[in-house]
Structure formats: structure tokens, C-alpha cells
Amino acid sequence: MKIKTEQNINVGVDTGKFQLDIYIRPLGIYFTVTNDEKGIKEAIKKIKNYAPMRIVIEATGRLEMAFIIACAEAGLPFVIANPIHIKRFAGAIGQRAKTDKLDAKLIAHYAEAVQPQLSALKPEIIRIMSDLVARRNQLLSMQTMEKNRIQILPKHLTMTIKPFLTLFKQQIAKIEAKILSLIESCPDYQAKNVILQSMPGIGKIAAASIISNLPELGYINSKQASALIGVAPMNRESGCYKGVRKIQGGRPQIRTVLYMAMMSAIQCNPVFKTTYQRLVAAGKPKKVAIIACIRKMIVILNSMLRDGVMWEAPKALN
């Protein structure tokens, strides 16, 4: 049942791992739900009754994706806000206190005062793109295995492999075309794609993989970005024992794509070429140097997306 009101309704949503704190302004309505299918369904049903102008939620990670998808499916207007903008707004109005309720109230106030542009993101496309990138990686792996076999098998057996290589090539091309089509279908993805590919070394597939598998990039800090893809070195210490710091965790799919992108970048991008050569000259193993360069790459890409700016080599050298 819709509640009739002449007021412009704005909703602020503070996302937590286990719950969503929701504030409806200017009605002063506050409630919480669990951040799962049941809780989100309850929240959507309640919010829909007030016909909001916009629902604003911070992009802090994948924790908000289920709620965003539910908003999209329900036809509710939503905004995925940059946390930096919310933080600056809090500073502007002098809000220093911080609780889940106050955060939700602050986001709703930001929505009403700033009236940020509605997001044109199509969350279901993120999942489709992620699946396509994963399938492309599988096909590339099988293609490589067949190419390796052709080197060791007798010549009279090579004809049994060539048809498969042709098939792999065709299927990879079809998947790449689908990925590009999905990016072109959404203005937000197009804008991200242009920014990402402005960095020498980042091609269309690397950009698509970042968009689909790392949607929070541009909304988080450098340490979080490094940790998400698993290139942040972790300490291994216990008592007197001090082990070698190693990378662990993160999202292996995007890390694999960025590793391949860095292999290209250290050839064509002077910033990463210089960094890589300096690390190797200092005695670092080549793989360690590449991972360090990937960490630098993701930090720079995060800043570029956050500020909406294209690649500038002189600034990246700093």
C-alpha cells in the first residue's frame, strides 16, 4: 500500500556485513533489516510504499550488491555513492559522531541536499560479464594446452588439434564481442571503460574484468584495493619467528587478468617498466617485482576512477 505524501522522499542506506540500516527523510523513519534475501525483500517492500525520489547507498564493497540488484529489479531509483563524497558532506555539515543510525541519516541528508545523479548501473550485467570473463580465461587455458601439445606430438597428429584451436579462437572472439556489447549498453560502464583503457597496458578484457569483478574500485582506499585482489603482502610473524611476507586471498580471477596486463605494461608503459627494472636491479625476483607493479597499478587505477581522470604518466611517477 503506497503512502501518499507531497514531500520529496530520500532514503539513506548504511551497509553492514549482517544488517542494513535505513533512514527515510524527511519522515524521520528509521529501521534495520538483515543483509540477506529475507531482510532485503522486507526493506524493498517497505521503501516502495513511500515512492522515494532516490535511494542512496555507499559503495563500500560487494556487501551492497544484493540490495542494489533488488532495487533494480523493483524499479526503484538508486544511487551508488562514492564514500569520499559522503565523508566530505559530513565534514561540511560538521557531523563527527558515528553510529549506524547516524550514518544512514547522514546518507539520506546527503541524498536530499546534493541530489546526486541516479546510477545507470545494471547489476545483473556485472554477473554476466564476470561469467563471460571467467569462461574466456578457461578457453584461453585450454587453447594454451593444445598449443603446447602441438609442439610435442608427432606431425601426423597435429591435424587432430588444429580444428580445436580454430574453435577456441572463434569462441574467444564471440565472448569478447559480448563483453564489449554489455559495456556499451551502460553509460556508467562506458565511462569506466574509457578511463581504465587510458592506462597503457590495460586492454578491453582487463577493463571488463575490473568492471565486473571489482565494481567497488574507485570507492575504496589503496590498502583495500590491494587486499581485494590479493596483492597486499601479509606478515608472517609469531614470537621470534619472522617469515617472508607473502600475498594471499583476494580475487584470483582479476589477479590473473592483471598479471597478464602487467606483462604487457612493463613493455609499453614507461611508469611500470621503470618500476619493474628498478626492483629487479635491486635483487627482487621477477615475479615479486611484477606483483609489486600490479599493486602500484591497482592503486593508480583506483585513484583514476575515484577522481574521474584519465591516465597521466608524470603524476603516476610520484
ZAFILO-208835 format. One record per residue (C-alpha): residue number from 1; residue in one letter; x, z, y. Coordinates in pm, 1 decimal, padded with zeros to 6 digits. Layout:
<nodes>
(node NUM, A, (X, Z, Y)),
...
</nodes>
This chain:
<nodes>
(node 1, M, (00000.0, 00000.0, 00000.0)),
(node 2, K, (00153.0, -00113.9, 00329.5)),
(node 3, I, (00162.9, 00136.6, 00612.8)),
(node 4, K, (00068.7, -00028.8, 00941.9)),
(node 5, T, (00291.8, 00053.4, 01235.8)),
(node 6, E, (00377.3, -00116.7, 01564.9)),
(node 7, Q, (00730.0, 00025.4, 01556.7)),
(node 8, N, (01038.0, -00170.4, 01453.2)),
(node 9, I, (01141.7, -00012.8, 01126.8)),
(node 10, N, (01509.7, 00004.5, 01034.1)),
(node 11, V, (01640.0, 00156.1, 00712.8)),
(node 12, G, (01984.4, 00307.3, 00656.6)),
(node 13, V, (02117.5, 00347.2, 00303.3)),
(node 14, D, (02419.2, 00561.7, 00218.7)),
(node 15, T, (02556.1, 00466.8, -00123.0)),
(node 16, G, (02695.8, 00711.3, -00374.5)),
(node 17, K, (02801.6, 00670.5, -00733.6)),
(node 18, F, (02497.0, 00858.1, -00863.0)),
(node 19, Q, (02246.6, 00850.6, -00576.7)),
(node 20, L, (02123.3, 00660.9, -00272.4)),
(node 21, D, (02039.9, 00849.8, 00048.2)),
(node 22, I, (01781.5, 00661.4, 00251.1)),
(node 23, Y, (01664.4, 00717.0, 00609.0)),
(node 24, I, (01377.4, 00526.8, 00773.3)),
(node 25, R, (01399.3, 00508.0, 01151.5)),
(node 26, P, (01222.8, 00581.9, 01383.8)),
(node 27, L, (00976.1, 00750.0, 01145.8)),
(node 28, G, (01229.4, 01016.2, 01050.1)),
(node 29, I, (01160.8, 00973.5, 00678.6)),
(node 30, Y, (01445.5, 01075.5, 00450.2)),
(node 31, F, (01461.0, 01066.9, 00071.5)),
(node 32, T, (01708.0, 01024.9, -00211.7)),
(node 33, V, (01688.6, 00835.6, -00540.5)),
(node 34, T, (01923.8, 00795.2, -00832.1)),
(node 35, N, (02152.9, 00492.7, -00809.9)),
(node 36, D, (02020.2, 00331.8, -01126.5)),
(node 37, E, (01746.0, 00088.3, -01221.6)),
(node 38, K, (01468.6, 00350.5, -01211.5)),
(node 39, G, (01577.9, 00503.1, -00879.6)),
(node 40, I, (01633.0, 00166.4, -00710.3)),
(node 41, K, (01290.1, 00044.8, -00822.7)),
(node 42, E, (01134.5, 00358.7, -00670.2)),
(node 43, A, (01326.5, 00309.5, -00343.3)),
(node 44, I, (01230.4, -00057.1, -00309.4)),
(node 45, K, (00863.0, 00023.7, -00369.4)),
(node 46, K, (00865.8, 00295.1, -00101.9)),
(node 47, I, (01064.8, 00096.6, 00155.5)),
(node 48, K, (00844.7, -00211.0, 00110.8)),
(node 49, N, (00542.9, -00012.3, 00232.3)),
(node 50, Y, (00695.5, 00008.9, 00581.3)),
(node 51, A, (00778.9, -00365.2, 00617.9)),
(node 52, P, (01125.2, -00298.2, 00766.5)),
(node 53, M, (01299.8, -00530.6, 01012.2)),
(node 54, R, (01625.6, -00472.7, 00824.8)),
(node 55, I, (01780.7, -00251.9, 00560.5)),
(node 56, V, (02145.5, -00176.0, 00630.8)),
(node 57, I, (02385.3, -00064.2, 00359.6)),
(node 58, E, (02763.6, -00025.5, 00381.3)),
(node 59, A, (02984.5, -00246.3, 00166.3)),
(node 60, T, (03197.8, 00020.6, 00005.9)),
(node 61, G, (03242.9, -00130.8, -00339.2)),
(node 62, R, (03026.1, -00255.0, -00622.6)),
(node 63, L, (02811.8, 00058.8, -00612.6)),
(node 64, E, (02570.9, -00109.2, -00370.6)),
(node 65, M, (02535.3, -00440.5, -00556.3)),
(node 66, A, (02239.8, -00336.7, -00777.1)),
(node 67, F, (02043.4, -00221.8, -00470.9)),
(node 68, I, (02127.1, -00541.5, -00279.5)),
(node 69, I, (02013.8, -00758.0, -00570.7)),
(node 70, A, (01687.5, -00561.0, -00586.4)),
(node 71, C, (01633.2, -00615.9, -00210.9)),
(node 72, A, (01694.9, -00989.2, -00251.8)),
(node 73, E, (01452.1, -01010.4, -00544.2)),
(node 74, A, (01187.5, -00817.2, -00348.7)),
(node 75, G, (01228.5, -01041.8, -00043.8)),
(node 76, L, (01339.8, -00753.5, 00178.2)),
(node 77, P, (01572.2, -00827.1, 00475.8)),
(node 78, F, (01910.5, -00662.8, 00420.7)),
(node 79, V, (02247.2, -00636.8, 00592.4)),
(node 80, I, (02574.4, -00564.2, 00414.6)),
(node 81, A, (02758.0, -00384.8, 00693.8)),
(node 82, N, (03130.3, -00351.1, 00747.5)),
(node 83, P, (03214.4, 00024.5, 00722.6)),
(node 84, I, (03456.9, -00014.1, 01014.5)),
(node 85, H, (03166.2, -00117.7, 01239.8)),
(node 86, I, (02963.0, 00185.2, 01130.2)),
(node 87, K, (03261.5, 00413.8, 01191.8)),
(node 88, R, (03314.3, 00269.4, 01540.8)),
(node 89, F, (02945.4, 00315.1, 01618.0)),
(node 90, A, (02967.5, 00680.0, 01509.0)),
(node 91, G, (03261.0, 00726.4, 01747.6)),
(node 92, A, (03069.6, 00557.7, 02029.8)),
(node 93, I, (02774.6, 00797.2, 01999.0)),
(node 94, G, (03001.4, 01096.5, 01937.2)),
(node 95, Q, (02892.2, 01175.6, 01582.1)),
(node 96, R, (03161.9, 01362.8, 01393.0)),
(node 97, A, (02961.6, 01565.3, 01140.7)),
(node 98, K, (02934.6, 01401.8, 00799.6)),
(node 99, T, (02680.5, 01459.1, 00522.0)),
(node 100, D, (02493.5, 01213.7, 00302.8)),
(node 101, K, (02176.2, 01257.9, 00509.0)),
(node 102, L, (02362.5, 01220.8, 00840.0)),
(node 103, D, (02538.3, 00909.1, 00710.0)),
(node 104, A, (02205.6, 00747.6, 00612.8)),
(node 105, K, (02060.3, 00846.6, 00952.8)),
(node 106, L, (02366.3, 00703.3, 01131.1)),
(node 107, I, (02337.7, 00371.7, 00945.4)),
(node 108, A, (01967.4, 00346.5, 01038.3)),
(node 109, H, (02056.0, 00422.9, 01403.6)),
(node 110, Y, (02325.0, 00151.5, 01390.1)),
(node 111, A, (02067.7, -00091.4, 01247.9)),
(node 112, E, (01824.5, -00022.8, 01533.0)),
(node 113, A, (02079.1, -00019.4, 01817.6)),
(node 114, V, (02306.9, -00305.6, 01714.4)),
(node 115, Q, (02054.0, -00518.9, 01523.7)),
(node 116, P, (02319.9, -00682.3, 01302.5)),
(node 117, Q, (02251.1, -01028.8, 01170.1)),
(node 118, L, (02078.1, -01035.7, 00833.1)),
(node 119, S, (02300.8, -01114.9, 00537.6)),
(node 120, A, (02253.6, -01456.8, 00381.3)),
(node 121, L, (02428.5, -01348.4, 00063.1)),
(node 122, K, (02265.2, -01436.5, -00266.0)),
(node 123, P, (02384.5, -01161.0, -00500.2)),
(node 124, E, (02273.7, -01342.7, -00815.7)),
(node 125, I, (02517.5, -01622.4, -00726.0)),
(node 126, I, (02804.8, -01370.4, -00734.9)),
(node 127, R, (02732.8, -01305.6, -01102.9)),
(node 128, I, (02702.3, -01676.8, -01184.3)),
(node 129, M, (03028.9, -01758.5, -01005.0)),
(node 130, S, (03206.7, -01475.3, -01181.1)),
(node 131, D, (03088.8, -01607.8, -01517.9)),
(node 132, L, (03199.7, -01962.4, -01428.6)),
(node 133, V, (03547.0, -01845.9, -01320.6)),
(node 134, A, (03579.2, -01645.5, -01643.5)),
(node 135, R, (03476.2, -01946.5, -01851.5)),
(node 136, R, (03722.5, -02168.4, -01665.3)),
(node 137, N, (04001.6, -01922.1, -01747.5)),
(node 138, Q, (03901.3, -01933.6, -02116.5)),
(node 139, L, (03910.5, -02313.6, -02118.6)),
(node 140, L, (04248.6, -02317.1, -01944.0)),
(node 141, S, (04383.4, -02076.6, -02205.7)),
(node 142, M, (04260.0, -02297.7, -02491.4)),
(node 143, Q, (04394.4, -02606.2, -02314.5)),
(node 144, T, (04738.5, -02444.7, -02286.3)),
(node 145, M, (04737.0, -02350.9, -02655.3)),
(node 146, E, (04656.6, -02708.5, -02755.5)),
(node 147, K, (04925.4, -02846.5, -02524.9)),
(node 148, N, (05177.5, -02610.7, -02686.0)),
(node 149, R, (05071.5, -02722.6, -03034.4)),
(node 150, I, (05123.1, -03087.8, -02945.0)),
(node 151, Q, (05491.6, -03007.4, -02886.0)),
(node 152, I, (05547.2, -02872.1, -03237.9)),
(node 153, L, (05309.8, -03071.3, -03457.3)),
(node 154, P, (05412.7, -03399.7, -03626.4)),
(node 155, K, (05327.6, -03711.2, -03424.2)),
(node 156, H, (05062.5, -03829.0, -03670.3)),
(node 157, L, (04861.0, -03511.9, -03588.4)),
(node 158, T, (04872.5, -03542.6, -03209.3)),
(node 159, M, (04564.2, -03764.8, -03215.1)),
(node 160, T, (04365.1, -03468.8, -03351.6)),
(node 161, I, (04449.5, -03272.1, -03036.7)),
(node 162, K, (04414.4, -03532.3, -02759.4)),
(node 163, P, (04030.7, -03553.3, -02780.2)),
(node 164, F, (04013.0, -03175.7, -02728.7)),
(node 165, L, (04244.7, -03194.5, -02425.6)),
(node 166, T, (04018.1, -03462.6, -02276.1)),
(node 167, L, (03712.4, -03245.6, -02342.0)),
(node 168, F, (03875.4, -02938.3, -02186.7)),
(node 169, K, (03972.4, -03139.3, -01877.9)),
(node 170, Q, (03614.9, -03267.1, -01836.3)),
(node 171, Q, (03457.6, -02923.7, -01881.9)),
(node 172, I, (03700.9, -02759.3, -01638.7)),
(node 173, A, (03617.9, -03025.3, -01377.5)),
(node 174, K, (03243.0, -02966.2, -01426.6)),
(node 175, I, (03282.3, -02589.9, -01386.3)),
(node 176, E, (03491.2, -02633.5, -01069.7)),
(node 177, A, (03220.7, -02860.9, -00926.1)),
(node 178, K, (02954.0, -02596.7, -00999.7)),
(node 179, I, (03162.6, -02324.4, -00833.3)),
(node 180, L, (03208.7, -02531.6, -00517.8)),
(node 181, S, (02835.8, -02612.5, -00512.8)),
(node 182, L, (02748.9, -02242.3, -00527.3)),
(node 183, I, (02986.3, -02163.1, -00239.0)),
(node 184, E, (02838.2, -02442.8, -00027.9)),
(node 185, S, (02486.6, -02308.4, -00088.9)),
(node 186, C, (02552.2, -01992.3, 00114.4)),
(node 187, P, (02681.1, -01976.0, 00475.4)),
(node 188, D, (02847.8, -01637.5, 00417.3)),
(node 189, Y, (03038.3, -01771.3, 00117.2)),
(node 190, Q, (03136.7, -02083.2, 00312.5)),
(node 191, A, (03282.0, -01871.2, 00594.2)),
(node 192, K, (03476.8, -01653.2, 00348.7)),
(node 193, N, (03597.9, -01959.0, 00160.5)),
(node 194, V, (03739.3, -02120.7, 00476.3)),
(node 195, I, (03923.4, -01801.3, 00575.6)),
(node 196, L, (04066.2, -01743.3, 00226.0)),
(node 197, Q, (04186.4, -02101.4, 00179.5)),
(node 198, S, (04356.5, -02098.9, 00518.8)),
(node 199, M, (04632.3, -01896.7, 00346.4)),
(node 200, P, (04882.3, -02135.9, 00179.9)),
(node 201, G, (04872.9, -02059.7, -00191.2)),
(node 202, I, (04503.1, -01974.8, -00210.8)),
(node 203, G, (04312.8, -02269.7, -00354.1)),
(node 204, K, (03944.5, -02326.9, -00421.3)),
(node 205, I, (03940.5, -02142.4, -00755.6)),
(node 206, A, (04135.0, -01840.8, -00628.0)),
(node 207, A, (03896.8, -01824.6, -00329.7)),
(node 208, A, (03591.2, -01848.8, -00556.4)),
(node 209, S, (03731.0, -01578.4, -00783.7)),
(node 210, I, (03787.2, -01344.3, -00487.6)),
(node 211, I, (03436.4, -01409.7, -00352.1)),
(node 212, S, (03269.6, -01346.8, -00688.8)),
(node 213, N, (03489.8, -01074.9, -00839.4)),
(node 214, L, (03599.1, -00890.6, -00526.1)),
(node 215, P, (03296.0, -00907.5, -00290.3)),
(node 216, E, (03399.6, -00583.7, -00119.0)),
(node 217, L, (03724.8, -00738.1, 00011.5)),
(node 218, G, (03721.9, -00720.8, 00390.5)),
(node 219, Y, (03519.0, -00398.7, 00390.0)),
(node 220, I, (03773.8, -00160.7, 00236.1)),
(node 221, N, (04120.4, -00031.4, 00322.2)),
(node 222, S, (04450.9, -00167.6, 00192.1)),
(node 223, K, (04500.5, 00100.7, -00075.8)),
(node 224, Q, (04150.8, 00048.8, -00213.2)),
(node 225, A, (04202.9, -00329.2, -00223.5)),
(node 226, S, (04529.9, -00291.3, -00417.2)),
(node 227, A, (04371.3, -00044.3, -00658.6)),
(node 228, L, (04068.2, -00264.9, -00721.9)),
(node 229, I, (04277.1, -00549.9, -00859.9)),
(node 230, G, (04523.9, -00313.6, -01027.0)),
(node 231, V, (04845.8, -00389.6, -00836.4)),
(node 232, A, (04893.5, -00043.5, -00686.3)),
(node 233, P, (05187.1, 00131.0, -00864.3)),
(node 234, M, (05082.5, 00459.1, -01027.5)),
(node 235, N, (05311.9, 00763.8, -01051.0)),
(node 236, R, (05400.4, 00891.2, -01398.4)),
(node 237, E, (05528.6, 01243.8, -01345.1)),
(node 238, S, (05487.4, 01566.6, -01542.2)),
(node 239, G, (05710.9, 01867.7, -01482.4)),
(node 240, C, (06070.8, 01746.0, -01485.6)),
(node 241, Y, (05971.5, 01408.2, -01628.4)),
(node 242, K, (05963.1, 01116.7, -01385.7)),
(node 243, G, (05864.8, 00785.9, -01540.3)),
(node 244, V, (05875.7, 00436.0, -01397.5)),
(node 245, R, (05576.3, 00363.8, -01176.1)),
(node 246, K, (05350.4, 00102.9, -01331.5)),
(node 247, I, (05036.1, -00083.3, -01235.0)),
(node 248, Q, (04723.3, -00012.1, -01434.8)),
(node 249, G, (04346.4, -00051.2, -01430.7)),
(node 250, G, (04175.6, -00276.2, -01178.3)),
(node 251, R, (04001.3, -00604.3, -01247.1)),
(node 252, P, (04214.6, -00815.3, -01482.3)),
(node 253, Q, (04027.8, -01141.2, -01418.9)),
(node 254, I, (04102.1, -01150.4, -01046.5)),
(node 255, R, (04456.5, -01020.9, -01104.5)),
(node 256, T, (04526.5, -01312.8, -01341.2)),
(node 257, V, (04395.7, -01564.6, -01087.9)),
(node 258, L, (04601.2, -01411.9, -00805.8)),
(node 259, Y, (04912.4, -01408.4, -01024.8)),
(node 260, M, (04878.4, -01785.6, -01069.5)),
(node 261, A, (04805.3, -01825.4, -00696.7)),
(node 262, M, (05123.6, -01632.4, -00614.2)),
(node 263, M, (05329.2, -01862.3, -00837.9)),
(node 264, S, (05217.1, -02139.0, -00603.0)),
(node 265, A, (05250.1, -01928.1, -00286.0)),
(node 266, I, (05617.1, -01840.4, -00342.1)),
(node 267, Q, (05683.6, -02215.1, -00337.4)),
(node 268, C, (05470.0, -02322.5, -00041.8)),
(node 269, N, (05415.5, -02009.8, 00170.6)),
(node 270, P, (05724.7, -01901.0, 00370.6)),
(node 271, V, (05599.9, -01540.8, 00402.8)),
(node 272, F, (05576.4, -01480.3, 00027.7)),
(node 273, K, (05876.2, -01698.0, -00050.3)),
(node 274, T, (06089.9, -01479.4, 00177.3)),
(node 275, T, (05945.8, -01154.9, 00036.2)),
(node 276, Y, (05995.4, -01268.9, -00323.4)),
(node 277, Q, (06355.7, -01383.7, -00268.1)),
(node 278, R, (06440.9, -01058.4, -00085.6)),
(node 279, L, (06305.4, -00844.3, -00370.9)),
(node 280, V, (06480.8, -01046.0, -00641.5)),
(node 281, A, (06807.6, -01032.9, -00442.6)),
(node 282, A, (06765.3, -00653.7, -00427.2)),
(node 283, G, (06763.3, -00642.3, -00808.3)),
(node 284, K, (06390.4, -00626.2, -00875.2)),
(node 285, P, (06271.4, -00802.2, -01195.8)),
(node 286, K, (06091.2, -01128.0, -01114.0)),
(node 287, K, (05756.1, -01004.5, -01248.1)),
(node 288, V, (05779.8, -00686.5, -01038.6)),
(node 289, A, (05861.3, -00897.8, -00731.3)),
(node 290, I, (05557.1, -01118.8, -00795.8)),
(node 291, I, (05326.6, -00815.5, -00830.2)),
(node 292, A, (05463.8, -00676.1, -00502.9)),
(node 293, C, (05389.8, -01010.2, -00336.7)),
(node 294, I, (05033.5, -01006.3, -00477.2)),
(node 295, R, (04988.7, -00659.6, -00328.5)),
(node 296, K, (05103.6, -00793.8, 00009.5)),
(node 297, M, (04874.4, -01096.1, -00031.5)),
(node 298, I, (04563.0, -00889.1, -00102.3)),
(node 299, V, (04634.5, -00658.2, 00192.8)),
(node 300, I, (04665.4, -00957.8, 00426.8)),
(node 301, L, (04351.8, -01125.6, 00285.0)),
(node 302, N, (04159.7, -00800.3, 00326.6)),
(node 303, S, (04260.5, -00787.3, 00695.4)),
(node 304, M, (04175.0, -01155.3, 00748.4)),
(node 305, L, (03824.0, -01113.5, 00604.8)),
(node 306, R, (03771.7, -00785.6, 00789.8)),
(node 307, D, (03859.5, -00940.3, 01126.5)),
(node 308, G, (03721.5, -01286.8, 01051.6)),
(node 309, V, (04051.9, -01457.6, 01136.2)),
(node 310, M, (04243.9, -01743.6, 00979.3)),
(node 311, W, (04595.4, -01723.2, 00833.5)),
(node 312, E, (04878.5, -01677.1, 01084.4)),
(node 313, A, (05227.5, -01667.5, 00930.1)),
(node 314, P, (05406.7, -01488.1, 01218.8)),
(node 315, K, (05159.0, -01196.8, 01207.1)),
(node 316, A, (05181.1, -01178.3, 00827.7)),
(node 317, L, (05557.9, -01130.1, 00853.0)),
(node 318, N, (05504.9, -00796.6, 01031.8)),
</nodes>
